[in-house]
Amino acid sequence: MSATTLPVEAFPALLTHEGQALLATLRDLDPAQELATATRLRRDHPAELVSAAIGQAGLRQRAVAKFGEADAYRMYFTPDGVEQATRASVATYRASRFAALGVRRLADLCCGVGGDAIALARAGVSVLAVDRSPLTCAVARANAEALGLAELIEVRCADVRETSTEGYDAVFADPARRGTAKGRGGSQGGGRGRIFDPEAYSPPLSWAIGAARGAPYAALKIAPGVPHEAIPEDADAEWISDGGDVKEAVLWFGTAPGARRATLLPGGAALTGAHLPDPAPGPVGRWLYEPDGAVIRAHLVADVAQRVGGRLIDPTIAYITSDDLVPTPYATAYEITDVLPFNVKRLKALLRERDIGVLTVKKRGSPVTPEELRKKVRPQGSGAATVFLTRVAGAPAMLIGRPARALP
């Protein structure tokens, strides 16, 4: 039995003294030794419990990246729960924003294994956590108990579309955006691929928007690639990155209708757009700015360009250039030493001439992949450089430089 097929009635065995002892011994489980470990443990423990414990141990190892070791090795997961759960840093940020709005009671619809509910409870918010899967609810309930938050988190197994949120200060909804065996909110899903149509979410985004509008405050977690034309006019749309990687988009209701925001974690810098027109493109200057992915998704590149006094290198490319270095949390700056037409032989010769062995390859608007380029140029040397494969004024180009933070 795998963790994927673990029935809800088998889950409680993991919570027993025997189950806990097994999980403790499996904390450092080597996946390559999984079969041998299972064979050894089945001599002294029920086969079903061993399978469940080994599956859970593997899920906990995967969950460390999102929840950190301290929480991940006390919590319980399902495969979908690990994959779809909000990263703890993002959930903590969102919970702080709810708390700052004065939210004290919140309905968490499609709660999954309870990642967001945990962050909200730690922020002092009382949470009703709803999911339609009995196993997922059992896991969420066990997580609240394991982390000492059971008094603040009520887990209810129900279809969110039949759950009343009357009397709650806020609603948070995280509709499933992948086809799964069981939709988190209501309808059955098919397959396991990523879903791009908001109306194919489970439950559909239109339902979630309706639920959001019925509460004083609300936040809906959606895919960061959502088309801007699909965003309601009364929503405050926020794109969140963590460590430079875009993690999600959120539609807020009851806050700042029509706003577009990029929030960068872990620092928490937040850029709210002024709906500026794109700056006119111009020649590449000494400095190149690579906007954070959340800035790009929020269509706020023009706002960053204004802040650094920059221009675009091409009307269709989200790289900003300027003649002066202006520090900004919303983009990474590079000093550009060479602006050349794209030519692999010329790049290879230049790297050899400058003793470059460590080559960071970035691309935007180029069909060439970083792996393909590295194989062709085979950099060897003691120095380091960054090459941007892109377009300048419509023509394929390569910009060579180094990060501004590396400058003396």
C-alpha positions in Angstrom: 0.0 0.0 0.0 1.4 3.4 -1.0 0.7 6.8 0.6 -1.4 7.5 -2.5 -3.8 4.7 -1.8 -3.9 4.9 2.0 -7.6 4.7 3.1 -8.9 7.1 5.7 -9.6 4.2 8.1 -5.9 3.2 8.0 -4.5 6.7 8.8 -5.3 6.6 12.6 -2.7 3.8 12.9 0.0 6.3 12.3 -1.2 8.3 15.3 -0.8 5.4 17.7 2.3 4.8 19.9 3.5 2.1 17.5 2.9 4.3 14.5 4.8 7.2 16.1 7.7 5.0 17.0 7.9 3.8 13.4 7.8 7.3 12.0 10.6 8.3 14.3 12.9 5.5 13.1 12.1 6.5 9.5 13.1 10.1 9.7 16.3 9.6 7.8 14.9 7.0 5.4 17.0 6.4 2.3 14.7 6.0 -0.7 17.2 3.6 -2.2 16.8 1.3 0.8 13.0 1.6 1.0 12.3 -2.0 0.0 14.9 -3.5 2.4 13.6 -1.3 5.2 10.0 -2.4 4.6 11.0 -6.0 4.6 12.9 -5.7 7.9 10.1 -3.7 9.6 7.3 -6.1 8.5 8.9 -8.8 10.7 7.7 -6.9 13.8 4.9 -4.6 12.6 1.7 -5.0 10.5 2.4 -4.7 6.8 -0.2 -2.0 6.3 1.2 0.1 9.0 4.8 -0.2 7.7 3.6 0.8 4.2 1.8 3.8 5.6 4.7 4.9 7.7 7.3 4.6 4.9 5.0 6.5 2.6 4.5 9.2 5.2 8.2 9.4 5.9 8.9 10.1 2.2 6.2 12.8 2.1 7.7 14.4 5.2 11.1 14.6 3.5 9.5 16.3 0.5 7.6 18.7 2.8 10.7 20.0 4.4 11.3 22.4 1.5 7.9 24.0 2.1 7.4 23.7 5.9 11.0 23.4 7.3 12.2 20.5 9.4 10.7 21.5 12.7 7.1 21.4 11.3 7.5 18.9 8.5 8.6 16.1 10.7 5.7 16.6 13.1 3.0 17.0 10.4 1.2 14.5 8.2 0.7 14.7 4.5 -1.0 13.2 1.4 0.8 13.3 -2.0 -1.5 16.0 -3.3 -1.2 17.9 0.1 2.5 18.2 -0.3 2.3 19.3 -3.9 -0.5 21.8 -3.5 0.1 23.2 0.0 1.2 26.8 0.3 4.8 27.4 1.2 5.0 28.3 4.9 6.7 31.6 4.3 3.9 32.6 1.9 1.1 31.4 4.2 2.7 33.3 7.2 2.8 36.5 5.1 -0.8 36.1 4.1 -1.9 35.3 7.6 -0.2 38.5 8.8 -2.1 40.5 6.2 -5.4 39.0 7.3 -4.5 39.8 11.0 -3.6 43.3 10.1 -7.1 43.7 8.6 -8.6 42.8 12.0 -9.7 39.3 10.9 -10.4 37.1 13.9 -12.6 34.4 12.4 -12.0 33.0 9.0 -13.4 30.2 6.8 -10.6 28.3 5.0 -12.3 26.7 2.0 -10.5 23.8 0.3 -8.1 23.7 3.3 -6.0 20.7 2.1 -3.7 19.4 4.8 -4.0 22.7 6.7 -0.9 24.7 5.7 -2.7 28.0 5.5 -4.9 27.2 8.6 -1.8 26.6 10.6 -0.3 30.0 9.7 -3.6 31.7 10.4 -4.0 30.1 13.8 -0.4 31.1 14.7 -1.4 34.7 13.8 -4.3 34.4 16.3 -7.1 33.8 13.9 -9.8 31.2 14.6 -10.2 29.0 11.5 -12.9 26.8 10.1 -11.0 24.5 7.7 -13.2 22.8 5.2 -12.4 20.0 2.7 -14.5 17.3 1.1 -11.9 14.5 1.4 -12.2 12.5 4.6 -8.5 11.5 4.5 -7.4 15.1 3.9 -9.6 16.2 6.8 -8.2 13.6 9.1 -4.7 14.7 8.1 -5.5 18.4 8.7 -7.0 17.6 12.0 -3.9 15.6 13.0 -1.7 18.5 12.0 -3.6 21.0 14.1 -3.2 18.6 17.1 0.5 17.9 16.4 1.3 21.6 16.3 -0.8 22.5 19.4 -3.4 24.5 17.4 -6.5 22.4 17.7 -8.3 25.0 19.8 -8.1 27.5 17.0 -8.7 25.1 14.0 -12.0 23.4 13.5 -11.8 20.9 10.6 -15.1 20.1 8.8 -15.5 17.5 6.1 -18.0 19.0 3.6 -18.4 20.4 0.2 -17.4 24.0 0.4 -20.2 25.0 -1.9 -22.6 23.8 0.8 -20.8 25.5 3.7 -22.2 28.7 5.1 -19.6 31.4 5.9 -22.0 33.8 7.5 -20.6 35.3 10.7 -17.0 35.0 9.6 -14.7 38.0 9.1 -13.1 36.6 6.1 -12.9 33.8 3.6 -9.8 32.2 2.1 -10.2 29.8 -0.8 -7.6 27.7 -2.5 -9.4 25.8 -5.3 -7.5 22.8 -6.7 -5.6 23.7 -9.9 -4.6 20.1 -10.8 -6.7 17.2 -11.9 -6.9 14.8 -9.0 -8.8 11.7 -8.0 -11.0 13.9 -5.7 -11.5 17.6 -6.1 -10.8 19.5 -2.9 -13.8 21.7 -3.1 -16.6 19.8 -4.8 -16.5 18.3 -8.3 -14.4 15.3 -9.3 -11.2 16.0 -11.2 -9.6 13.9 -13.8 -5.9 13.2 -14.4 -3.1 14.9 -12.5 -2.0 17.7 -14.9 -1.9 21.3 -14.1 -5.2 23.2 -14.9 -5.0 26.6 -16.7 -8.7 27.4 -17.2 -9.9 29.1 -14.0 -13.4 27.7 -14.6 -11.8 24.2 -14.5 -10.6 24.8 -10.9 -12.3 22.6 -8.3 -14.5 24.4 -7.4 -14.6 26.9 -10.3 -13.1 30.4 -9.8 -16.4 32.0 -10.5 -17.9 30.2 -7.5 -15.0 31.2 -5.3 -15.4 34.8 -6.4 -19.0 34.7 -5.4 -18.1 33.3 -2.0 -15.5 36.0 -1.6 -17.9 38.8 -2.3 -20.2 37.6 0.4 -17.6 38.2 3.2 -16.1 41.5 4.5 -12.6 40.3 3.4 -11.5 37.5 1.2 -8.5 36.1 -0.6 -8.5 33.6 -3.4 -5.3 31.7 -4.3 -4.9 31.3 -8.0 -2.3 30.3 -10.6 0.3 33.1 -11.2 -0.2 32.8 -14.9 -3.9 33.9 -14.7 -4.8 36.2 -17.6 -5.2 39.8 -16.4 -8.5 40.0 -18.3 -9.9 37.2 -16.0 -9.3 39.3 -12.9 -12.5 41.0 -11.5 -12.5 44.8 -11.4 -13.2 44.8 -7.7 -10.3 42.5 -6.8 -6.9 43.6 -5.5 -4.5 41.2 -7.4 -1.3 40.2 -5.8 1.6 38.2 -7.2 4.0 36.7 -4.6 7.5 35.5 -5.1 9.8 33.8 -2.5 13.5 33.9 -3.0 13.0 35.1 -6.6 10.6 32.3 -7.6 6.9 33.2 -8.3 4.8 31.1 -6.0 1.2 32.2 -6.5 -1.2 34.9 -7.3 -4.0 36.0 -4.9 -7.2 37.9 -5.5 -8.1 40.0 -2.5 -11.6 41.4 -1.9 -12.5 44.2 0.5 -9.1 45.8 0.3 -8.0 47.9 -2.7 -10.3 47.3 -5.7 -8.4 47.4 -9.0 -4.9 47.4 -7.5 -2.1 45.3 -8.9 0.7 44.4 -6.5 4.0 42.4 -6.5 5.2 41.2 -3.1 8.7 39.8 -2.7 9.5 37.5 0.1 11.3 37.0 2.4 12.0 40.7 2.6 8.3 41.7 2.1 8.9 44.5 -0.3 5.6 45.3 -2.0 5.2 47.3 -5.2 1.7 48.6 -6.1 1.3 49.6 -9.7 0.4 53.0 -11.0 -0.7 51.6 -14.4 2.1 53.3 -16.2 2.6 52.9 -20.0 5.7 51.0 -21.0 8.8 53.2 -21.4 10.2 53.7 -24.8 13.0 51.2 -25.7 16.5 52.5 -26.2 20.2 51.4 -26.4 21.7 49.2 -23.8 23.4 51.2 -21.1 26.0 50.2 -18.5 23.4 48.6 -16.3 20.8 45.9 -16.9 17.9 45.2 -14.5 16.2 41.9 -14.4 12.8 42.4 -12.7 11.5 39.9 -10.2 9.1 37.4 -11.6 6.2 38.7 -9.5 6.8 42.2 -10.9 6.6 40.8 -14.5 3.5 38.8 -13.7 1.8 41.8 -12.2 2.7 43.9 -15.3 4.7 46.4 -13.2 7.9 46.5 -15.3 7.1 50.1 -16.3 6.9 51.0 -12.6 10.3 49.6 -11.9 11.7 51.3 -15.0 10.5 54.7 -13.7 12.1 54.0 -10.3 15.5 53.4 -11.8 15.2 55.9 -14.6 15.5 53.2 -17.2 14.2 52.1 -20.5 13.4 48.8 -22.2 16.0 47.1 -24.4 13.2 45.9 -26.7 9.4 46.6 -26.7 8.7 42.9 -26.1 11.4 42.1 -23.5 11.1 42.6 -19.8 14.7 43.8 -19.3 15.4 47.3 -18.2 18.6 49.2 -18.9 20.0 52.5 -17.7 23.2 54.4 -17.5 23.1 54.7 -13.7 23.0 52.1 -10.9 19.9 52.7 -8.8 19.3 50.1 -6.0 15.9 48.5 -6.0 14.4 45.5 -4.3 12.2 44.8 -7.3 15.0 43.9 -9.8 18.5 42.4 -9.9 21.1 44.7 -11.4 24.0 43.6 -13.7 26.9 45.6 -15.0 27.0 45.0 -18.8 30.5 44.9 -20.4 29.6 43.7 -23.9 26.6 44.0 -26.2 27.0 41.7 -29.2 24.9 40.1 -31.9 24.2 36.5 -31.1 27.1 34.4 -32.3 28.2 31.2 -30.5 31.8 31.2 -31.9 32.3 34.8 -30.9 31.1 34.1 -27.4 33.3 31.0 -27.0 36.3 33.0 -28.1 35.5 35.9 -25.7 35.1 33.5 -22.8 38.4 31.8 -23.5 40.1 35.2 -23.9 38.8 36.3 -20.4 39.4 33.0 -18.7 35.7 32.5 -17.9 34.9 29.0 -16.5 31.7 29.7 -14.6 29.0 30.9 -17.0 25.5 31.9 -15.8 23.1 31.9 -18.7 19.8 33.8 -18.6 17.4 34.1 -21.5 14.3 36.0 -22.4 13.1 36.1 -26.0 15.6 33.6 -27.3 15.0 30.1 -28.5 18.4 28.9 -27.3 18.4 27.0 -24.0 21.1 27.6 -21.4 22.0 23.9 -21.5 22.4 24.0 -25.2 24.7 27.1 -25.1 26.9 25.7 -22.3 27.5 22.5 -24.3 28.6 24.6 -27.3 30.9 27.1 -25.6 32.3 24.7 -22.9 33.6 27.4 -20.6 37.0 26.7 -18.9 38.8 29.0 -16.7 38.8 30.6 -13.2 36.6 33.6 -13.8 32.8 34.0 -13.8 30.3 35.9 -16.0 26.7 36.2 -16.9 25.4 36.1 -20.4 21.8 37.2 -21.4 20.4 35.7 -24.5 17.7 38.1 -25.6 16.7 40.6 -28.3 17.8 44.2 -28.6 15.7 46.4 -30.9 14.3 43.2 -32.4 17.6 41.5 -33.2 19.0 38.4 -31.4 21.7 39.6 -29.1 23.9 38.5 -26.2 24.7 40.8 -23.3 27.7 39.9 -21.1 28.3 41.2 -17.6 28.2 40.4 -13.9 25.9 41.0 -11.0 26.1 44.4 -9.4 26.5 42.9 -6.0 29.8 41.3 -7.1 31.3 44.7 -7.9 34.0 46.1 -5.5 
